[in-house]
């Protein structure tokens, strides 16, 4: 029989398919044939790795030992659990006759075996995962009772009752088209607010233009009476007939109780039905808050019962309630926010400032006064990301924004309002003053009237 062909450790095997008993290259490492133990074959770990296995190049630093490259391959392959070469993190000269430190070799061997069995790489090579913290976005909610007009029309069944409501300062809202409040649009406007110290107007900046929402804009949009403060005083100690008749033995009335009473089957006279309709409209539509946690104002009870609501500047209170709810409120980044007041006016004001409005958001259907009667909104849910990529996008926005100016027919809505200066804008070097526009338009109307009179004389 001939000499048996030695079995070459496949860790150091050549890629050549033919390997003779005496390979033509130097392995520079001691190899052993598999040893049978307990009926299984085991490969003995090499104990000596010579220094001349490292790669060298003239004029360059020494390369890493090939044993490190072996350990990386073992970590991803479970077939090499018993084939571990000694690591060498530091480049030291090793004599060909000396072996590596067996204690360190065994420690490395044990750690690497544990990682291989768990299907993981060594701890020193394992990258720490980066945790992605998802930012919680603020949830917005509004309580404007959009169906209030529909319920009022159902309760005021006769033409006489509807006409009585139409003659009140709130009668024009009977012509309100199909509209709803979009909380995500209000949220977008609040995020666009500029850093300012004004407490009498809401200022935003879109596409390089500053837009102002003050009490004048609120009056133009809503048509509510705004002007000098009223001298009417509500006395909480005095009895109120309307409150005592329909909510007896109650010091305060929840808005949810008023809603249940009005929308239920009540039987009252025309005068009291009109008063309850006005109270219901003011409390749930103009001054919207969470019905189950807020009360009907005693001032509203007294205004409606006395009839003073016809002269009271309700728009003042409504505007400042809305302004306090939307201005400078997102600095703390709350997780949930409720918008109070009359945000529908702010929403329609934004439409009026746009050169064009996305039809999916709103559509102008007519040209009435006040302007809140001219817009019909989509009944679909409007998402914040959709607005951010569309009308509110920072770059490439095709919408041109500009501040609204009153028409001649809208000037009577502003006669009782004081002249309030606007802050300096970033698009012009000269400040724009609210009152200057009003005075200029008024003088122009007067001049046209004088010229027309002179023309008739000749």
C-alpha positions as a Markdown table, in Angstrom:
| # | Residue | x | y | z |
|---|---|---|---|---|
| 1 | Unk | 0.0 | 0.0 | 0.0 |
| 2 | Unk | 1.2 | 3.5 | -0.8 |
| 3 | Unk | 1.6 | 6.3 | 1.7 |
| 4 | Unk | -1.8 | 7.7 | 2.7 |
| 5 | Unk | -2.6 | 11.2 | 1.5 |
| 6 | Unk | -2.7 | 13.5 | 4.5 |
| 7 | Unk | -6.0 | 15.4 | 5.1 |
| 8 | Unk | -5.4 | 19.1 | 4.8 |
| 9 | Unk | -7.2 | 21.5 | 7.1 |
| 10 | Unk | -9.7 | 23.3 | 4.8 |
| 11 | Unk | -9.1 | 26.5 | 6.7 |
| 12 | Unk | -5.7 | 26.7 | 4.9 |
| 13 | Unk | -6.6 | 24.7 | 1.8 |
| 14 | Unk | -5.8 | 26.1 | -1.6 |
| 15 | Unk | -8.4 | 26.9 | -4.2 |
| 16 | Unk | -6.7 | 24.5 | -6.6 |
| 17 | Unk | -8.7 | 21.3 | -7.1 |
| 18 | Unk | -5.6 | 19.1 | -7.2 |
| 19 | Unk | -3.5 | 18.9 | -4.0 |
| 20 | Unk | -0.7 | 16.4 | -3.8 |
| 21 | Unk | 0.7 | 14.9 | -0.6 |
| 22 | Unk | 3.5 | 17.5 | -0.5 |
| 23 | Unk | 2.0 | 20.9 | -1.4 |
| 24 | Unk | 4.3 | 23.3 | -3.2 |
| 25 | Unk | 3.6 | 26.2 | -0.9 |
| 26 | Unk | 4.5 | 26.7 | 2.8 |
| 27 | Unk | 1.5 | 26.8 | 5.2 |
| 28 | Unk | 3.7 | 28.2 | 7.9 |
| 29 | Unk | 1.4 | 26.6 | 10.5 |
| 30 | Unk | 1.2 | 23.2 | 12.1 |
| 31 | Unk | -1.8 | 21.1 | 11.0 |
| 32 | Unk | -3.1 | 17.8 | 12.3 |
| 33 | Unk | -5.3 | 15.2 | 11.0 |
| 34 | Unk | -8.8 | 14.8 | 12.5 |
| 35 | Unk | -8.8 | 12.8 | 15.7 |
| 36 | Unk | -11.6 | 10.4 | 16.5 |
| 37 | Unk | -13.2 | 10.8 | 19.9 |
| 38 | Unk | -16.6 | 9.4 | 21.0 |
| 39 | Unk | -17.2 | 8.2 | 17.5 |
| 40 | Unk | -16.9 | 11.8 | 16.0 |
| 41 | Unk | -14.1 | 13.5 | 14.3 |
| 42 | Unk | -12.6 | 16.6 | 15.9 |
| 43 | Unk | -10.0 | 19.0 | 14.5 |
| 44 | Unk | -7.4 | 20.1 | 16.9 |
| 45 | Unk | -6.9 | 23.9 | 17.3 |
| 46 | Unk | -3.5 | 25.1 | 15.9 |
| 47 | Unk | -1.2 | 26.3 | 18.6 |
| 48 | Unk | 1.5 | 28.0 | 16.8 |
| 49 | Unk | 1.2 | 30.7 | 14.2 |
| 50 | Unk | 4.4 | 32.0 | 12.8 |
| 51 | Unk | 5.2 | 35.7 | 12.4 |
| 52 | Unk | 6.0 | 35.4 | 8.7 |
| 53 | Unk | 2.3 | 34.9 | 8.0 |
| 54 | Unk | 1.7 | 38.6 | 8.2 |
| 55 | Unk | 1.7 | 40.5 | 5.0 |
| 56 | Unk | 4.5 | 43.0 | 4.4 |
| 57 | Unk | 5.3 | 45.6 | 1.9 |
| 58 | Unk | 8.5 | 47.6 | 1.6 |
| 59 | Unk | 8.3 | 51.0 | 3.2 |
| 60 | Unk | 4.9 | 50.4 | 4.8 |
| 61 | Unk | 3.6 | 49.5 | 8.2 |
| 62 | Unk | 3.0 | 45.8 | 9.0 |
| 63 | Unk | -0.4 | 44.4 | 8.1 |
| 64 | Unk | -2.8 | 42.6 | 10.4 |
| 65 | Unk | -2.3 | 39.0 | 11.1 |
| 66 | Unk | -4.3 | 36.6 | 9.1 |
| 67 | Unk | -5.6 | 35.1 | 12.3 |
| 68 | Unk | -7.9 | 38.1 | 12.8 |
| 69 | Unk | -9.4 | 37.6 | 9.4 |
| 70 | Unk | -10.1 | 34.0 | 10.3 |
| 71 | Unk | -12.0 | 35.0 | 13.5 |
| 72 | Unk | -14.3 | 37.2 | 11.5 |
| 73 | Unk | -15.1 | 34.3 | 9.2 |
| 74 | Unk | -15.8 | 32.0 | 12.1 |
| 75 | Unk | -18.3 | 34.3 | 13.6 |
| 76 | Unk | -20.6 | 34.0 | 10.6 |
| 77 | Unk | -20.1 | 30.3 | 10.1 |
| 78 | Unk | -21.0 | 27.7 | 12.6 |
| 79 | Unk | -18.9 | 25.0 | 10.9 |
| 80 | Unk | -15.7 | 26.6 | 12.3 |
| 81 | Unk | -16.5 | 26.4 | 16.0 |
| 82 | Unk | -13.4 | 24.4 | 16.7 |
| 83 | Unk | -11.0 | 26.3 | 14.4 |
| 84 | Unk | -9.8 | 29.4 | 16.2 |
| 85 | Unk | -6.6 | 31.1 | 15.7 |
| 86 | Unk | -5.0 | 33.3 | 18.4 |
| 87 | Unk | -5.8 | 37.0 | 18.2 |
| 88 | Unk | -3.1 | 39.6 | 18.0 |
| 89 | Unk | -4.3 | 43.1 | 18.6 |
| 90 | Unk | -0.8 | 44.5 | 19.1 |
| 91 | Unk | 2.0 | 44.2 | 16.5 |
| 92 | Unk | 4.8 | 42.5 | 18.4 |
| 93 | Unk | 7.7 | 40.4 | 17.2 |
| 94 | Unk | 7.2 | 36.7 | 17.8 |
| 95 | Unk | 9.9 | 34.2 | 17.5 |
| 96 | Unk | 9.1 | 31.2 | 15.2 |
| 97 | Unk | 9.7 | 28.8 | 18.1 |
| 98 | Unk | 7.4 | 30.5 | 20.6 |
| 99 | Unk | 3.7 | 30.1 | 21.0 |
| 100 | Unk | 1.1 | 32.7 | 21.9 |
| 101 | Unk | -0.2 | 33.2 | 25.4 |
| 102 | Unk | -2.5 | 30.2 | 26.0 |
| 103 | Unk | -4.5 | 31.9 | 28.8 |
| 104 | Unk | -5.5 | 34.8 | 26.5 |
| 105 | Unk | -6.1 | 32.4 | 23.7 |
| 106 | Unk | -8.5 | 30.3 | 25.8 |
| 107 | Unk | -10.4 | 33.4 | 27.0 |
| 108 | Unk | -10.9 | 34.6 | 23.4 |
| 109 | Unk | -11.8 | 31.1 | 22.3 |
| 110 | Unk | -14.5 | 30.8 | 24.9 |
| 111 | Unk | -16.0 | 34.3 | 24.2 |
| 112 | Unk | -16.0 | 33.7 | 20.5 |
| 113 | Unk | -17.6 | 30.2 | 20.9 |
| 114 | Unk | -20.4 | 31.8 | 22.9 |
| 115 | Unk | -21.0 | 34.4 | 20.3 |
| 116 | Unk | -20.9 | 31.9 | 17.5 |
| 117 | Unk | -23.5 | 29.7 | 19.2 |
| 118 | Unk | -25.8 | 32.7 | 19.7 |
| 119 | Unk | -25.4 | 33.7 | 16.1 |
| 120 | Unk | -23.7 | 37.0 | 17.0 |
| 121 | Unk | -20.4 | 38.6 | 16.4 |
| 122 | Unk | -17.9 | 39.6 | 19.0 |
| 123 | Unk | -18.9 | 42.4 | 21.4 |
| 124 | Unk | -15.9 | 44.5 | 20.4 |
| 125 | Unk | -17.1 | 44.4 | 16.7 |
| 126 | Unk | -20.8 | 44.7 | 17.5 |
| 127 | Unk | -22.3 | 48.2 | 16.6 |
| 128 | Unk | -24.7 | 49.7 | 19.0 |
| 129 | Unk | -28.1 | 50.2 | 17.4 |
| 130 | Unk | -29.4 | 53.8 | 17.1 |
| 131 | Unk | -32.7 | 54.3 | 18.7 |
| 132 | Unk | -35.2 | 56.3 | 16.7 |
| 133 | Unk | -37.4 | 58.4 | 18.9 |
| 134 | Unk | -40.7 | 59.2 | 17.2 |
| 135 | Unk | -41.9 | 62.7 | 18.0 |
| 136 | Unk | -45.5 | 62.8 | 19.2 |
| 137 | Unk | -47.4 | 65.3 | 17.1 |
| 138 | Unk | -50.0 | 67.6 | 18.7 |
| 139 | Unk | -53.6 | 66.5 | 18.3 |
| 140 | Unk | -56.0 | 69.3 | 17.5 |
| 141 | Unk | -59.7 | 69.5 | 18.3 |
| 142 | Unk | -62.4 | 72.2 | 17.8 |
| 143 | Unk | -65.8 | 72.4 | 19.4 |
| 144 | Unk | -67.6 | 74.7 | 16.9 |
| 145 | Unk | -71.2 | 73.5 | 16.6 |
| 146 | Unk | -71.5 | 73.7 | 12.8 |
| 147 | Unk | -74.9 | 72.1 | 13.0 |
| 148 | Unk | -76.2 | 74.9 | 15.1 |
| 149 | Unk | -77.7 | 76.7 | 12.1 |
| 150 | Unk | -79.4 | 73.5 | 10.9 |
| 151 | Unk | -80.9 | 73.0 | 14.4 |
| 152 | Unk | -82.1 | 76.6 | 14.6 |
| 153 | Unk | -83.9 | 76.2 | 11.2 |
| 154 | Unk | -85.6 | 73.1 | 12.5 |
| 155 | Unk | -86.7 | 74.8 | 15.7 |
| 156 | Unk | -87.9 | 78.0 | 14.1 |
| 157 | Unk | -90.4 | 76.3 | 11.8 |
| 158 | Unk | -92.6 | 79.2 | 10.8 |
| 159 | Unk | -91.5 | 82.1 | 8.5 |
| 160 | Unk | -92.3 | 84.5 | 11.2 |
| 161 | Unk | -89.9 | 82.9 | 13.7 |
| 162 | Unk | -87.2 | 82.7 | 11.1 |
| 163 | Unk | -87.7 | 86.3 | 10.1 |
| 164 | Unk | -87.4 | 87.3 | 13.8 |
| 165 | Unk | -84.0 | 85.6 | 14.0 |
| 166 | Unk | -82.9 | 87.1 | 10.7 |
| 167 | Unk | -83.5 | 90.6 | 12.1 |
| 168 | Unk | -81.0 | 90.0 | 14.9 |
| 169 | Unk | -77.3 | 90.8 | 14.6 |
| 170 | Unk | -76.8 | 87.1 | 13.9 |
| 171 | Unk | -79.4 | 86.7 | 11.1 |
| 172 | Unk | -76.9 | 86.6 | 8.2 |
| 173 | Unk | -75.6 | 83.3 | 9.5 |
| 174 | Unk | -78.8 | 81.6 | 8.3 |
| 175 | Unk | -77.3 | 81.9 | 4.8 |
| 176 | Unk | -74.1 | 80.1 | 5.8 |
| 177 | Unk | -73.2 | 77.5 | 3.2 |
| 178 | Unk | -72.0 | 73.9 | 3.8 |
| 179 | Unk | -68.9 | 74.6 | 5.8 |
| 180 | Unk | -66.8 | 72.9 | 8.6 |
| 181 | Unk | -63.8 | 73.7 | 10.7 |
| 182 | Unk | -60.6 | 72.0 | 9.7 |
| 183 | Unk | -58.5 | 71.6 | 12.8 |
| 184 | Unk | -55.3 | 70.7 | 10.8 |
| 185 | Unk | -55.6 | 74.0 | 8.9 |
| 186 | Unk | -55.9 | 75.9 | 12.2 |
| 187 | Unk | -52.8 | 73.9 | 13.3 |
| 188 | Unk | -50.9 | 74.9 | 10.2 |
| 189 | Unk | -51.7 | 78.6 | 10.7 |
| 190 | Unk | -50.6 | 78.4 | 14.3 |
| 191 | Unk | -47.2 | 76.8 | 13.3 |
| 192 | Unk | -46.8 | 79.7 | 10.7 |
| 193 | Unk | -47.1 | 82.4 | 13.4 |
| 194 | Unk | -44.2 | 84.8 | 13.7 |
| 195 | Unk | -42.3 | 85.6 | 16.8 |
| 196 | Unk | -44.0 | 88.9 | 17.9 |
| 197 | Unk | -45.2 | 90.5 | 21.0 |
| 198 | Unk | -48.6 | 91.8 | 19.7 |
| 199 | Unk | -51.6 | 90.8 | 21.8 |
| 200 | Unk | -54.2 | 92.4 | 19.6 |
| 201 | Unk | -53.6 | 90.5 | 16.3 |
| 202 | Unk | -52.6 | 87.2 | 15.0 |
| 203 | Unk | -49.5 | 87.4 | 12.6 |
| 204 | Unk | -48.3 | 84.7 | 10.3 |
| 205 | Unk | -45.7 | 84.5 | 7.6 |
| 206 | Unk | -46.3 | 82.4 | 4.5 |
| 207 | Unk | -44.2 | 82.4 | 1.3 |
| 208 | Unk | -42.3 | 85.5 | 2.4 |
| 209 | Unk | -45.4 | 87.6 | 3.2 |
| 210 | Unk | -46.7 | 88.6 | 6.6 |
| 211 | Unk | -50.4 | 88.4 | 7.1 |
| 212 | Unk | -52.4 | 90.1 | 9.8 |
| 213 | Unk | -55.6 | 89.0 | 11.5 |
| 214 | Unk | -56.8 | 91.7 | 13.7 |
| 215 | Unk | -60.2 | 92.8 | 14.9 |
| 216 | Unk | -60.8 | 94.7 | 11.6 |
| 217 | Unk | -60.2 | 91.5 | 9.6 |
| 218 | Unk | -62.4 | 89.6 | 12.0 |
| 219 | Unk | -65.3 | 92.1 | 11.5 |
| 220 | Unk | -64.9 | 92.0 | 7.7 |
| 221 | Unk | -65.0 | 88.2 | 7.7 |
| 222 | Unk | -67.7 | 87.5 | 10.4 |
| 223 | Unk | -70.0 | 90.5 | 10.1 |
| 224 | Unk | -70.3 | 90.6 | 13.9 |
| 225 | Unk | -70.7 | 94.0 | 15.6 |
| 226 | Unk | -67.2 | 95.2 | 16.8 |
| 227 | Unk | -66.5 | 98.6 | 18.3 |
| 228 | Unk | -66.2 | 100.5 | 21.5 |
| 229 | Unk | -66.8 | 98.5 | 24.7 |
| 230 | Unk | -70.4 | 98.4 | 26.1 |
| 231 | Unk | -71.3 | 99.8 | 29.5 |
| 232 | Unk | -73.7 | 96.9 | 30.1 |
| 233 | Unk | -73.1 | 95.2 | 33.4 |
| 234 | Unk | -74.3 | 91.7 | 34.3 |
| 235 | Unk | -75.5 | 91.3 | 37.9 |
| 236 | Unk | -75.1 | 87.8 | 39.1 |
| 237 | Unk | -77.1 | 88.5 | 42.2 |
| 238 | Unk | -80.2 | 89.7 | 40.3 |
| 239 | Unk | -82.7 | 87.0 | 39.1 |
| 240 | Unk | -82.8 | 86.1 | 35.4 |
| 241 | Unk | -86.3 | 85.0 | 34.2 |
| 242 | Unk | -85.0 | 83.0 | 31.3 |
| 243 | Unk | -82.7 | 81.0 | 33.5 |
| 244 | Unk | -85.2 | 80.5 | 36.3 |
| 245 | Unk | -87.9 | 79.4 | 34.0 |
| 246 | Unk | -86.0 | 76.7 | 32.1 |
| 247 | Unk | -83.1 | 75.9 | 34.4 |
| 248 | Unk | -84.6 | 76.3 | 37.9 |
| 249 | Unk | -82.6 | 76.0 | 41.0 |
| 250 | Unk | -79.3 | 76.2 | 39.1 |
| 251 | Unk | -76.6 | 78.7 | 39.7 |
| 252 | Unk | -74.8 | 77.7 | 36.5 |
| 253 | Unk | -75.9 | 75.9 | 33.3 |
| 254 | Unk | -73.6 | 73.5 | 31.5 |
| 255 | Unk | -73.5 | 74.0 | 27.7 |
| 256 | Unk | -74.3 | 70.3 | 27.3 |
| 257 | Unk | -77.6 | 70.9 | 29.3 |
| 258 | Unk | -78.5 | 73.9 | 27.0 |
| 259 | Unk | -77.8 | 71.7 | 23.9 |
| 260 | Unk | -80.0 | 68.9 | 25.2 |
| 261 | Unk | -82.8 | 71.3 | 26.2 |
| 262 | Unk | -82.8 | 73.2 | 22.8 |
| 263 | Unk | -82.4 | 70.2 | 20.5 |
| 264 | Unk | -85.0 | 68.2 | 22.5 |
| 265 | Unk | -88.8 | 68.5 | 22.2 |
| 266 | Unk | -89.4 | 71.8 | 24.0 |
| 267 | Unk | -92.6 | 73.8 | 23.8 |
| 268 | Unk | -92.2 | 77.5 | 24.4 |
| 269 | Unk | -93.6 | 80.7 | 23.0 |
| 270 | Unk | -92.2 | 82.6 | 20.0 |
| 271 | Unk | -90.4 | 85.2 | 22.1 |
| 272 | Unk | -88.7 | 82.7 | 24.4 |
| 273 | Unk | -88.0 | 80.4 | 21.5 |
| 274 | Unk | -86.1 | 83.2 | 19.8 |
| 275 | Unk | -84.2 | 84.0 | 23.0 |
| 276 | Unk | -83.2 | 80.4 | 23.5 |
| 277 | Unk | -82.2 | 80.2 | 19.8 |
| 278 | Unk | -79.9 | 83.2 | 20.2 |
| 279 | Unk | -78.5 | 81.9 | 23.5 |
| 280 | Unk | -77.9 | 78.5 | 21.9 |
| 281 | Unk | -76.2 | 80.1 | 18.8 |
| 282 | Unk | -73.9 | 82.3 | 20.9 |
| 283 | Unk | -72.8 | 79.6 | 23.4 |
| 284 | Unk | -72.2 | 76.8 | 20.9 |
| 285 | Unk | -71.2 | 78.5 | 17.7 |
| 286 | Unk | -69.5 | 81.7 | 18.5 |
| 287 | Unk | -67.9 | 80.9 | 21.8 |
| 288 | Unk | -67.2 | 77.2 | 21.3 |
| 289 | Unk | -65.8 | 75.2 | 24.2 |
| 290 | Unk | -66.1 | 71.6 | 25.4 |
| 291 | Unk | -69.8 | 71.4 | 26.3 |
| 292 | Unk | -69.5 | 68.9 | 29.1 |
| 293 | Unk | -66.9 | 71.0 | 31.0 |
| 294 | Unk | -67.9 | 74.6 | 30.3 |
| 295 | Unk | -70.9 | 76.7 | 31.3 |
| 296 | Unk | -73.1 | 79.2 | 29.6 |
| 297 | Unk | -72.0 | 82.7 | 30.5 |
| 298 | Unk | -74.3 | 84.6 | 32.9 |
| 299 | Unk | -73.6 | 87.7 | 30.8 |
| 300 | Unk | -75.2 | 85.9 | 27.8 |
| 301 | Unk | -78.3 | 85.1 | 29.8 |
| 302 | Unk | -78.7 | 88.7 | 30.9 |
| 303 | Unk | -78.0 | 90.1 | 27.4 |
| 304 | Unk | -80.5 | 87.9 | 25.7 |
| 305 | Unk | -83.2 | 88.3 | 28.4 |
| 306 | Unk | -82.9 | 92.1 | 28.4 |
| 307 | Unk | -82.6 | 92.5 | 24.6 |
| 308 | Unk | -79.3 | 94.4 | 25.0 |
| 309 | Unk | -77.6 | 91.8 | 22.7 |
| 310 | Unk | -78.7 | 94.0 | 19.7 |
| 311 | Unk | -76.4 | 96.8 | 20.8 |
| 312 | Unk | -73.7 | 94.8 | 22.5 |
| 313 | Unk | -70.4 | 94.5 | 20.6 |
| 314 | Unk | -70.3 | 90.7 | 20.7 |
| 315 | Unk | -67.6 | 90.6 | 18.1 |
| 316 | Unk | -65.1 | 92.1 | 20.5 |
| 317 | Unk | -65.4 | 89.3 | 23.0 |
| 318 | Unk | -65.5 | 86.6 | 20.3 |
| 319 | Unk | -62.4 | 87.9 | 18.6 |
| 320 | Unk | -60.2 | 88.1 | 21.7 |
| 321 | Unk | -61.4 | 84.7 | 22.9 |
| 322 | Unk | -60.3 | 83.3 | 19.5 |
| 323 | Unk | -57.1 | 85.2 | 19.5 |
| 324 | Unk | -56.2 | 84.0 | 23.0 |
| 325 | Unk | -56.8 | 80.4 | 21.9 |
| 326 | Unk | -54.5 | 80.4 | 18.8 |
| 327 | Unk | -51.8 | 83.0 | 19.4 |
| 328 | Unk | -48.5 | 81.9 | 21.0 |
| 329 | Unk | -49.9 | 78.5 | 22.2 |
| 330 | Unk | -47.6 | 75.9 | 20.7 |
| 331 | Unk | -44.3 | 76.9 | 22.4 |
| 332 | Unk | -44.6 | 74.0 | 24.9 |
| 333 | Unk | -45.4 | 71.5 | 22.1 |
| 334 | Unk | -48.5 | 70.0 | 23.8 |
| 335 | Unk | -49.7 | 66.5 | 22.9 |
| 336 | Unk | -53.4 | 67.6 | 22.7 |
| 337 | Unk | -54.9 | 71.0 | 22.1 |
| 338 | Unk | -58.4 | 72.4 | 22.0 |
| 339 | Unk | -59.2 | 75.5 | 20.0 |
| 340 | Unk | -61.8 | 77.8 | 21.6 |
| 341 | Unk | -63.7 | 80.7 | 20.3 |
| 342 | Unk | -64.7 | 81.2 | 16.7 |
| 343 | Unk | -61.9 | 79.6 | 14.6 |
| 344 | Unk | -64.1 | 79.4 | 11.5 |
| 345 | Unk | -63.5 | 83.2 | 11.0 |
| 346 | Unk | -59.7 | 82.6 | 11.1 |
| 347 | Unk | -60.1 | 79.8 | 8.6 |
| 348 | Unk | -62.1 | 81.9 | 6.1 |
| 349 | Unk | -59.7 | 84.8 | 6.6 |
| 350 | Unk | -56.9 | 82.5 | 5.4 |
| 351 | Unk | -58.9 | 81.7 | 2.2 |
| 352 | Unk | -59.4 | 85.4 | 1.5 |
| 353 | Unk | -55.6 | 85.9 | 1.7 |
| 354 | Unk | -54.8 | 83.3 | -1.0 |
| 355 | Unk | -54.5 | 84.0 | -4.7 |
| 356 | Unk | -56.0 | 80.5 | -5.2 |
| 357 | Unk | -57.3 | 77.9 | -2.9 |
| 358 | Unk | -57.0 | 74.2 | -3.3 |
| 359 | Unk | -60.5 | 72.9 | -4.3 |
| 360 | Unk | -60.0 | 70.0 | -2.0 |
| 361 | Unk | -59.8 | 72.5 | 0.9 |
| 362 | Unk | -62.5 | 75.1 | 0.0 |
| 363 | Unk | -64.3 | 76.7 | -2.9 |
| 364 | Unk | -65.7 | 80.2 | -3.3 |
| 365 | Unk | -69.3 | 80.0 | -4.4 |
| 366 | Unk | -70.5 | 83.6 | -4.3 |
| 367 | Unk | -69.7 | 87.1 | -3.3 |
| 368 | Unk | -71.7 | 88.2 | -0.3 |
| 369 | Unk | -71.1 | 90.4 | 2.7 |
| 370 | Unk | -69.9 | 89.3 | 5.1 |
| 371 | Unk | -67.3 | 87.1 | 3.5 |
| 372 | Unk | -67.9 | 84.1 | 5.7 |
| 373 | Unk | -70.9 | 83.4 | 3.6 |
| 374 | Unk | -68.9 | 82.9 | 0.4 |
| 375 | Unk | -66.9 | 79.8 | 1.1 |
| 376 | Unk | -67.9 | 76.1 | 1.0 |
| 377 | Unk | -65.4 | 73.7 | 2.4 |
| 378 | Unk | -64.7 | 70.0 | 1.7 |
| 379 | Unk | -66.4 | 67.6 | 4.1 |
| 380 | Unk | -63.5 | 65.2 | 3.9 |
| 381 | Unk | -60.8 | 65.0 | 6.5 |
| 382 | Unk | -58.0 | 67.4 | 5.8 |
| 383 | Unk | -54.6 | 66.1 | 6.9 |
| 384 | Unk | -51.7 | 68.1 | 8.1 |
| 385 | Unk | -49.2 | 66.5 | 5.8 |
| 386 | Unk | -51.4 | 67.3 | 2.8 |
| 387 | Unk | -51.5 | 71.0 | 3.7 |
| 388 | Unk | -47.7 | 71.0 | 4.4 |
| 389 | Unk | -47.0 | 69.7 | 0.9 |
| 390 | Unk | -49.5 | 72.0 | -0.7 |
| 391 | Unk | -50.7 | 75.5 | 0.3 |
| 392 | Unk | -48.2 | 75.7 | 3.3 |
| 393 | Unk | -45.1 | 74.3 | 1.6 |
| 394 | Unk | -41.9 | 76.3 | 2.1 |
| 395 | Unk | -40.3 | 76.0 | -1.3 |
| 396 | Unk | -41.9 | 76.1 | -4.7 |
| 397 | Unk | -45.2 | 77.4 | -3.3 |
| 398 | Unk | -47.3 | 78.8 | -6.2 |
| 399 | Unk | -49.9 | 80.5 | -3.9 |
| 400 | Unk | -49.5 | 84.3 | -3.6 |
| 401 | Unk | -50.6 | 85.6 | -0.2 |
| 402 | Unk | -51.7 | 89.2 | 0.5 |
| 403 | Unk | -53.6 | 91.0 | 3.3 |
| 404 | Unk | -57.3 | 91.6 | 2.7 |
| 405 | Unk | -58.6 | 95.2 | 2.2 |
| 406 | Unk | -62.2 | 96.3 | 2.8 |
| 407 | Unk | -64.5 | 97.0 | 0.0 |
| 408 | Unk | -66.7 | 100.1 | 0.0 |
| 409 | Unk | -69.8 | 98.0 | 1.1 |
| 410 | Unk | -67.7 | 96.7 | 4.0 |
| 411 | Unk | -66.7 | 100.1 | 5.4 |
| 412 | Unk | -69.8 | 100.4 | 7.7 |
| 413 | Unk | -68.5 | 97.3 | 9.6 |
| 414 | Unk | -65.4 | 99.3 | 10.6 |
| 415 | Unk | -66.8 | 102.7 | 11.5 |
| 416 | Unk | -66.8 | 102.1 | 15.3 |
| 417 | Unk | -63.3 | 100.4 | 15.4 |
| 418 | Unk | -60.3 | 102.4 | 16.6 |
| 419 | Unk | -57.3 | 102.9 | 14.4 |
| 420 | Unk | -54.7 | 100.4 | 15.4 |
| 421 | Unk | -51.2 | 100.5 | 13.8 |
| 422 | Unk | -49.7 | 97.4 | 12.2 |
| 423 | Unk | -46.2 | 96.2 | 12.9 |
| 424 | Unk | -43.6 | 96.8 | 10.2 |
| 425 | Unk | -43.6 | 94.1 | 7.5 |
| 426 | Unk | -40.6 | 92.3 | 6.2 |
| 427 | Unk | -41.6 | 92.9 | 2.5 |
| 428 | Unk | -41.7 | 96.7 | 2.6 |
| 429 | Unk | -39.6 | 99.4 | 4.2 |
| 430 | Unk | -42.6 | 101.6 | 5.1 |
| 431 | Unk | -45.0 | 100.6 | 7.8 |
| 432 | Unk | -48.6 | 99.9 | 6.9 |
| 433 | Unk | -51.3 | 101.3 | 9.2 |
| 434 | Unk | -54.8 | 99.9 | 9.5 |
| 435 | Unk | -56.4 | 103.4 | 9.8 |
| 436 | Unk | -54.5 | 104.9 | 6.9 |
| 437 | Unk | -56.2 | 102.6 | 4.4 |
| 438 | Unk | -59.6 | 103.2 | 6.0 |
| 439 | Unk | -59.1 | 107.0 | 5.9 |
| 440 | Unk | -57.9 | 106.9 | 2.3 |
| 441 | Unk | -60.9 | 104.9 | 1.2 |
| 442 | Unk | -63.3 | 107.1 | 3.1 |
| 443 | Unk | -61.7 | 110.3 | 1.6 |
| 444 | Unk | -61.9 | 108.7 | -1.8 |
| 445 | Unk | -65.6 | 108.0 | -1.4 |
| 446 | Unk | -66.2 | 111.6 | -0.2 |
| 447 | Unk | -64.2 | 113.1 | -3.2 |
| 448 | Unk | -66.2 | 110.9 | -5.7 |
| 449 | Unk | -69.4 | 112.2 | -4.1 |
| 450 | Unk | -68.3 | 115.8 | -4.4 |
| 451 | Unk | -67.3 | 115.4 | -8.0 |
| 452 | Unk | -70.6 | 113.7 | -8.8 |
| 453 | Unk | -72.5 | 116.6 | -7.2 |
| 454 | Unk | -70.5 | 119.2 | -9.1 |
| 455 | Unk | -71.1 | 117.3 | -12.3 |
| 456 | Unk | -74.9 | 117.4 | -11.7 |
| 457 | Unk | -74.8 | 121.2 | -11.1 |
| 458 | Unk | -73.4 | 121.8 | -14.6 |
